[in-house]
Amino acid sequence: MIGRALHLPITGPAKGIRKATHAHGAGESGLGKLIELHGVNGAGDVMITVALASTVFFSVPTDEARGRVALYLAITMAPFTLLAPVIGPLFDRLPHGRRAAMAGSMLARALLALTLSGAVETGSIELYPAALGVLVSSKAYGVVRSAVVPRLLPPTFSLVKANSRVTLGGLLATGAAAPIGAGLHQIGPQWPLYGACAVFLFGAFLSFRLPHKVDSARGERRALLAADEQHLHLPHGKKPGLRTVGPGVTHGLAANASLRCLSGFLIFFLAFLLREEPLTGQTAAVSLGMVAVAAGIGNALGTAVGAALRKRPPELIIVTVVGFVLAVAIAASVFYGAPVIAALGAVAGLGQALAKLSLDALIQRDVPELVRTSAFARSETLLQMAWVIGGGIGISLPLDGGLGLGVGACIVALGWLTTLRGLVVAAHRGGGPPRVE
């Protein structure tokens, strides 16, 4: 009886989580296991974020911190940016390594968390390459996850619903792990990183518990992210190795890239700006936390709303949400202050979630099944490139709130205006899969 009582606080929630993640056929298809793995991924990432946001970041002079972050962003992220165009083809050629790739991402972050645990106490220069290495590993995990989801769809799930379920599971886990990380930080600045190391080791174990069909490439071909059809016509006797995905997908990807670029920009720009100029009456850490919470709430709301809007033309959803983000970004640059910064964070999170779900729907609708997995992998790598570019812009700008947010508005405006006409035309035409010869 005593043993049962001691186990209940652990087994009770565990059974509840398993019941929720495996509902509606997700358990039978293997999607439930991916939801749980993504939750572990989010929990580990947020523990590292808590450790870094509340320690060395605030103890190093701003100019020195910006210089170091910019240097190691170039050194560590530039190779990822340059190699991003080949990550998709790599997964096409090595599909049997998807579970191993996800486990490798987890193990890399576990080791980097241990490296960071020593750096946060001493403030050594190892902090910056290790922290950016965590970012690279996290982005690489996201690329593989996008390629895996189509293999684990339950019979009654659309791709939009499946991605919404996975994303929401990650957000819930992140929200639950954040206070745990904050509690561990009260023991010592390195303790959230010890927790992250343990979480990522568990994630590596869960990666290999995904169904074997994750590593199957039966019937798949490679996709090319191009809107025209000239790539479909090759000389007689030659088999086309690449396939186009249609104009709706490429225009939607461009609009998503502008939002992802804005995300990277806001993360780095506001991190340094709010450190020097905290929101009225708040410390730098609390100011950053408020913006992060607002962005998280917006992202969760966008994920929840996405399922309800899945019957609407995804092109029009993308055009609408990107235009809405643009309007708020312009307002934030003109009326710079705490309320509009929080509003921009929330709207940017909501817009990014809705636009990404709509892009998923476009890929589901317009890309033939035999190349869909490759299209997901390649689109995700391009979005990560946009995030890196936005982060670089955010680091390079002077710490002027109105100027910086004005640049952010220009980033969104560029993506919105260049894709507006194409997306609206595609919506009126009703989309449809491109020919695959």
C-alpha positions as CSV (number, residue, x, y, z in Angstrom):
1,M,0.0,0.0,0.0
2,I,2.8,2.4,0.9
3,G,4.7,1.6,-2.3
4,R,1.6,2.1,-4.3
5,A,1.1,5.5,-2.7
6,L,4.7,6.5,-3.4
7,H,4.4,5.5,-7.0
8,L,1.1,7.2,-7.7
9,P,2.4,10.8,-8.0
10,I,4.7,9.6,-10.8
11,T,2.7,6.8,-12.5
12,G,-0.6,8.8,-12.4
13,P,0.6,11.8,-14.5
14,A,2.7,9.5,-16.7
15,K,-0.4,7.4,-17.5
16,G,-2.4,10.6,-18.2
17,I,0.3,11.9,-20.5
18,R,0.5,8.6,-22.4
19,K,-3.3,8.5,-22.8
20,A,-3.4,12.1,-24.2
21,T,-0.5,11.6,-26.6
22,H,-1.7,8.2,-27.9
23,A,-5.4,9.3,-28.4
24,H,-7.2,9.0,-31.7
25,G,-4.9,6.4,-33.3
26,A,-1.7,8.3,-32.5
27,G,-0.5,5.4,-30.3
28,E,-1.0,2.8,-33.1
29,S,0.7,4.9,-35.8
30,G,3.7,5.9,-33.6
31,L,2.8,9.6,-33.6
32,G,2.3,9.5,-29.8
33,K,5.9,8.5,-29.3
34,L,7.1,11.4,-31.5
35,I,4.9,13.8,-29.5
36,E,6.5,12.6,-26.3
37,L,10.0,12.9,-27.8
38,H,9.2,16.4,-28.9
39,G,8.1,17.3,-25.4
40,V,11.4,16.0,-24.0
41,N,13.2,18.1,-26.6
42,G,11.3,21.3,-25.6
43,A,11.9,20.6,-21.9
44,G,15.6,20.2,-22.3
45,D,15.9,23.3,-24.5
46,V,14.0,25.5,-22.0
47,M,16.2,24.4,-19.1
48,I,19.3,25.5,-21.0
49,T,17.5,28.8,-21.8
50,V,16.7,29.4,-18.1
51,A,20.3,28.7,-17.1
52,L,21.8,31.1,-19.7
53,A,19.2,33.9,-19.4
54,S,19.7,34.2,-15.7
55,T,23.5,33.9,-15.3
56,V,26.4,34.9,-17.5
57,F,24.5,36.7,-20.2
58,F,23.7,39.5,-17.7
59,S,27.2,39.6,-16.1
60,V,29.2,40.3,-19.2
61,P,29.3,44.0,-20.6
62,T,26.9,44.4,-23.5
63,D,29.5,45.4,-26.1
64,E,31.7,42.4,-25.2
65,A,28.7,40.1,-25.2
66,R,27.5,41.3,-28.6
67,G,31.0,40.9,-30.1
68,R,31.4,37.4,-28.8
69,V,27.9,36.3,-29.8
70,A,28.4,37.8,-33.3
71,L,31.7,36.1,-33.7
72,Y,30.5,32.7,-32.6
73,L,27.3,33.1,-34.6
74,A,29.5,33.5,-37.7
75,I,31.9,30.7,-36.7
76,T,29.3,28.2,-35.5
77,M,26.2,29.0,-37.5
78,A,27.8,29.9,-40.8
79,P,28.7,26.2,-41.5
80,F,25.1,25.2,-40.8
81,T,23.8,27.9,-43.0
82,L,26.1,26.9,-45.9
83,L,25.3,23.2,-45.5
84,A,21.5,23.8,-45.1
85,P,20.8,23.3,-48.8
86,V,22.3,19.8,-48.7
87,I,20.7,18.6,-45.5
88,G,17.5,17.7,-47.4
89,P,19.4,15.7,-50.0
90,L,21.4,14.1,-47.3
91,F,18.2,12.8,-45.6
92,D,17.0,11.6,-49.0
93,R,20.2,9.6,-49.5
94,L,20.5,8.4,-45.9
95,P,16.9,7.9,-44.8
96,H,17.8,5.0,-42.5
97,G,19.6,7.4,-40.2
98,R,16.6,9.5,-39.1
99,R,16.3,8.0,-35.6
100,A,20.0,8.1,-35.2
101,A,20.1,11.7,-36.3
102,M,17.5,12.7,-33.7
103,A,19.4,10.7,-31.0
104,G,22.6,12.4,-32.1
105,S,21.1,15.8,-31.7
106,M,20.0,14.9,-28.2
107,L,23.4,13.5,-27.2
108,A,25.2,16.5,-28.6
109,R,23.0,18.8,-26.4
110,A,23.6,16.6,-23.4
111,L,27.3,17.0,-23.8
112,L,27.1,20.7,-24.5
113,A,24.9,21.2,-21.4
114,L,27.8,19.7,-19.3
115,T,30.2,22.1,-21.0
116,L,27.9,25.0,-20.2
117,S,27.6,23.9,-16.6
118,G,31.2,24.7,-16.0
119,A,31.2,27.9,-18.1
120,V,28.3,29.5,-16.3
121,E,30.2,29.4,-13.0
122,T,33.4,30.8,-14.4
123,G,32.1,33.0,-17.2
124,S,34.7,31.5,-19.6
125,I,34.6,32.0,-23.3
126,E,33.4,28.4,-23.8
127,L,29.9,29.6,-23.0
128,Y,29.3,31.1,-26.4
129,P,30.3,28.3,-28.8
130,A,28.6,25.8,-26.6
131,A,25.4,27.8,-26.4
132,L,25.4,28.3,-30.2
133,G,26.2,24.6,-30.7
134,V,23.0,23.9,-28.7
135,L,21.1,26.1,-31.1
136,V,22.5,24.3,-34.1
137,S,21.7,20.9,-32.6
138,S,18.1,22.0,-31.8
139,K,17.6,23.3,-35.4
140,A,18.9,20.1,-36.8
141,Y,16.5,18.1,-34.7
142,G,13.7,20.3,-36.1
143,V,14.7,19.4,-39.7
144,V,14.6,15.7,-39.0
145,R,11.3,15.9,-37.1
146,S,9.6,17.6,-40.0
147,A,10.7,14.8,-42.3
148,V,9.5,12.1,-39.8
149,V,5.9,13.4,-39.2
150,P,4.4,12.2,-42.6
151,R,5.6,8.7,-41.8
152,L,3.6,8.5,-38.6
153,L,0.2,9.9,-39.6
154,P,-2.8,8.1,-38.1
155,P,-5.5,7.2,-40.6
156,T,-7.9,10.0,-39.4
157,F,-5.2,12.7,-39.1
158,S,-4.4,15.4,-41.6
159,L,-0.8,16.6,-41.7
160,V,-1.9,20.0,-40.2
161,K,-3.5,18.2,-37.2
162,A,-0.5,16.0,-36.7
163,N,1.9,18.9,-36.7
164,S,-0.4,20.8,-34.4
165,R,-0.5,17.9,-31.9
166,V,3.3,17.6,-32.0
167,T,3.9,21.3,-31.6
168,L,1.3,21.7,-28.8
169,G,2.9,18.8,-26.9
170,G,6.3,20.5,-27.1
171,L,4.8,23.8,-25.9
172,L,3.1,22.2,-22.9
173,A,6.3,20.4,-21.9
174,T,8.2,23.7,-22.2
175,G,5.7,25.4,-20.0
176,A,6.0,22.6,-17.4
177,A,9.8,22.5,-17.5
178,A,10.4,26.2,-17.2
179,P,9.5,26.5,-13.5
180,I,11.4,23.3,-12.8
181,G,14.5,24.9,-14.4
182,A,13.9,28.1,-12.4
183,G,13.7,26.0,-9.2
184,L,16.9,24.2,-10.0
185,H,18.6,27.5,-10.6
186,Q,17.9,28.4,-7.0
187,I,20.2,25.5,-6.0
188,G,23.0,26.7,-8.3
189,P,23.4,28.2,-11.7
190,Q,24.7,24.9,-13.1
191,W,21.8,22.8,-11.9
192,P,19.4,23.6,-14.7
193,L,22.1,22.4,-17.1
194,Y,22.5,19.1,-15.2
195,G,18.8,18.7,-15.5
196,A,18.9,19.4,-19.3
197,C,21.7,16.8,-19.7
198,A,19.5,14.2,-18.0
199,V,16.5,15.2,-20.1
200,F,18.4,15.0,-23.4
201,L,19.9,11.6,-22.5
202,F,16.4,10.3,-22.0
203,G,15.5,11.9,-25.3
204,A,18.2,10.0,-27.1
205,F,16.7,6.8,-25.6
206,L,13.2,7.7,-26.8
207,S,14.6,8.5,-30.3
208,F,15.3,4.8,-30.9
209,R,11.9,3.8,-29.6
210,L,10.2,5.5,-32.6
211,P,8.8,2.9,-35.1
212,H,11.2,1.5,-37.6
213,K,9.1,2.9,-40.5
214,V,10.6,6.3,-39.6
215,D,13.8,5.1,-41.3
216,S,11.9,3.7,-44.3
217,A,12.2,5.5,-47.6
218,R,10.0,3.2,-49.6
219,G,8.4,5.0,-52.5
220,E,10.1,8.3,-51.8
221,R,11.9,10.6,-54.2
222,R,13.6,13.9,-53.9
223,A,11.8,17.3,-54.1
224,L,13.1,20.6,-55.5
225,L,11.7,23.8,-54.0
226,A,11.0,25.5,-57.3
227,A,7.7,26.9,-58.6
228,D,8.2,26.4,-62.3
229,E,7.7,23.3,-64.4
230,Q,10.9,23.4,-66.5
231,H,12.6,21.0,-64.2
232,L,10.0,18.3,-65.1
233,H,11.0,18.2,-68.7
234,L,14.3,16.5,-69.4
235,P,15.9,14.9,-72.5
236,H,14.4,11.6,-73.6
237,G,15.8,8.7,-71.6
238,K,16.9,10.6,-68.6
239,K,15.0,10.2,-65.3
240,P,14.4,13.4,-63.4
241,G,16.0,13.2,-60.0
242,L,14.3,16.4,-58.7
243,R,10.6,17.4,-58.6
244,T,9.0,20.8,-58.4
245,V,6.5,21.4,-55.6
246,G,4.3,24.1,-57.1
247,P,4.0,27.9,-56.8
248,G,1.7,27.9,-53.7
249,V,4.4,26.1,-51.7
250,T,7.3,28.3,-52.8
251,H,5.3,31.5,-52.1
252,G,4.2,30.2,-48.8
253,L,7.7,29.3,-47.9
254,A,9.0,32.8,-48.7
255,A,6.3,34.3,-46.5
256,N,7.2,31.9,-43.7
257,A,10.9,32.7,-44.1
258,S,10.2,36.4,-43.5
259,L,8.5,35.5,-40.2
260,R,11.3,33.1,-39.2
261,C,13.8,35.8,-40.0
262,L,11.8,38.2,-37.8
263,S,11.9,35.6,-35.0
264,G,15.7,35.3,-35.1
265,F,16.0,39.1,-35.3
266,L,13.8,39.7,-32.2
267,I,15.5,37.0,-30.1
268,F,18.9,38.6,-30.5
269,F,18.0,42.2,-30.8
270,L,15.6,42.3,-27.8
271,A,18.0,40.1,-25.7
272,F,20.6,42.9,-25.8
273,L,18.2,45.8,-26.0
274,L,16.2,44.8,-22.9
275,R,19.3,44.0,-21.0
276,E,20.4,47.7,-21.4
277,E,17.0,49.2,-21.3
278,P,14.6,46.9,-19.3
279,L,10.9,47.5,-19.4
280,T,9.6,50.1,-17.0
281,G,10.0,49.0,-13.4
282,Q,11.4,45.6,-14.3
283,T,14.8,43.9,-14.3
284,A,16.5,42.8,-17.5
285,A,15.7,39.1,-16.7
286,V,12.1,39.8,-16.0
287,S,11.7,42.0,-19.1
288,L,13.1,39.2,-21.3
289,G,10.9,36.7,-19.5
290,M,7.8,38.8,-20.1
291,V,8.4,39.0,-23.9
292,A,9.3,35.3,-24.0
293,V,6.0,34.3,-22.2
294,A,4.0,36.6,-24.5
295,A,5.6,34.9,-27.6
296,G,5.0,31.5,-26.1
297,I,1.3,32.3,-25.4
298,G,1.0,33.6,-29.0
299,N,2.6,30.5,-30.4
300,A,0.4,28.2,-28.4
301,L,-2.7,30.1,-29.4
302,G,-1.7,30.0,-33.1
303,T,-1.2,26.2,-32.9
304,A,-4.6,25.8,-31.3
305,V,-6.3,28.1,-33.8
306,G,-4.6,26.3,-36.8
307,A,-6.7,23.2,-36.5
308,A,-9.9,25.2,-36.5
309,L,-8.8,27.1,-39.7
310,R,-7.6,24.1,-41.6
311,K,-10.6,24.2,-44.0
312,R,-9.8,27.8,-45.1
313,P,-7.4,28.3,-48.0
314,P,-3.9,28.2,-46.5
315,E,-2.7,30.8,-48.9
316,L,-5.2,33.4,-47.6
317,I,-4.3,32.4,-44.0
318,I,-0.6,33.1,-44.6
319,V,-1.3,36.4,-46.4
320,T,-3.6,37.5,-43.5
321,V,-1.4,36.6,-40.6
322,V,1.8,38.0,-42.2
323,G,0.0,41.3,-42.9
324,F,-1.3,41.3,-39.3
325,V,2.3,40.8,-37.9
326,L,3.5,43.6,-40.2
327,A,0.9,46.0,-38.9
328,V,1.9,45.3,-35.3
329,A,5.6,45.5,-36.1
330,I,5.0,49.0,-37.6
331,A,3.0,50.0,-34.6
332,A,5.8,48.7,-32.2
333,S,8.4,50.8,-34.1
334,V,6.3,54.0,-33.9
335,F,5.0,53.6,-30.4
336,Y,7.9,51.8,-28.8
337,G,7.2,50.7,-25.2
338,A,6.5,47.8,-22.9
339,P,2.9,47.0,-24.1
340,V,3.7,47.1,-27.8
341,I,6.9,45.0,-27.4
342,A,4.8,42.3,-25.5
343,A,2.1,42.6,-28.2
344,L,4.7,42.1,-31.0
345,G,6.1,39.1,-29.3
346,A,2.7,37.5,-28.9
347,V,1.6,38.4,-32.5
348,A,4.9,37.2,-33.9
349,G,4.5,33.9,-32.1
350,L,0.9,33.5,-33.2
351,G,1.7,34.4,-36.8
352,Q,4.7,32.1,-37.0
353,A,2.6,29.2,-35.8
354,L,-0.3,29.8,-38.1
355,A,1.8,30.5,-41.1
356,K,3.9,27.3,-40.5
357,L,0.8,25.2,-40.1
358,S,-0.6,26.7,-43.4
359,L,2.7,25.9,-45.1
360,D,2.4,22.3,-43.9
361,A,-1.1,22.2,-45.4
362,L,0.2,23.5,-48.7
363,I,2.8,20.8,-48.8
364,Q,0.2,18.2,-47.9
365,R,-2.1,19.5,-50.7
366,D,0.2,20.3,-53.5
367,V,3.2,17.9,-53.1
368,P,2.8,14.3,-54.2
369,E,3.2,11.8,-51.4
370,L,6.3,10.2,-52.9
371,V,8.3,13.5,-52.5
372,R,6.5,15.0,-49.5
373,T,9.0,14.0,-46.8
374,S,11.8,15.5,-48.8
375,A,9.9,18.7,-49.3
376,F,9.4,19.0,-45.6
377,A,13.1,18.4,-44.8
378,R,14.2,21.0,-47.4
379,S,11.7,23.7,-46.5
380,E,12.7,23.4,-42.8
381,T,16.4,23.9,-43.6
382,L,15.6,27.0,-45.6
383,L,13.5,28.4,-42.7
384,Q,16.4,27.8,-40.4
385,M,18.7,29.7,-42.7
386,A,16.2,32.6,-42.5
387,W,16.4,32.5,-38.7
388,V,20.2,32.7,-38.7
389,I,20.1,35.7,-41.1
390,G,17.6,37.4,-38.8
391,G,19.8,36.8,-35.8
392,G,22.8,38.2,-37.5
393,I,20.9,41.4,-38.4
394,G,19.7,41.7,-34.8
395,I,23.2,41.5,-33.4
396,S,24.6,44.1,-35.8
397,L,22.1,46.9,-35.2
398,P,22.6,49.7,-32.7
399,L,20.5,49.4,-29.5
400,D,17.7,51.8,-30.6
401,G,14.3,50.3,-30.0
402,G,12.4,52.3,-32.6
403,L,15.0,51.8,-35.2
404,G,15.4,48.1,-34.5
405,L,11.7,47.3,-34.6
406,G,11.5,49.4,-37.8
407,V,14.0,47.1,-39.4
408,G,12.0,44.1,-38.2
409,A,8.9,45.6,-39.8
410,C,10.9,46.0,-43.1
411,I,11.9,42.3,-42.9
412,V,8.2,41.2,-42.7
413,A,7.1,43.8,-45.3
414,L,9.6,42.4,-47.8
415,G,8.3,38.8,-47.4
416,W,4.7,39.9,-47.4
417,L,4.9,42.1,-50.5
418,T,6.9,39.7,-52.6
419,T,4.5,36.8,-51.9
420,L,1.2,38.6,-51.7
421,R,0.2,38.4,-55.3
422,G,1.5,34.9,-55.9
423,L,-0.4,33.5,-52.9
424,V,-3.7,35.2,-53.7
425,V,-3.5,34.0,-57.3
426,A,-2.7,30.5,-56.2
427,A,-5.7,30.6,-53.8
428,H,-8.1,31.7,-56.5
429,R,-6.8,28.9,-58.8
430,G,-7.5,26.4,-56.0
431,G,-4.0,25.0,-55.9
432,G,-3.6,21.3,-56.9
433,P,-0.7,19.0,-57.1
434,P,1.9,19.6,-59.8
435,R,2.6,17.0,-62.4
436,V,5.2,14.4,-61.6
437,E,6.6,12.6,-64.6
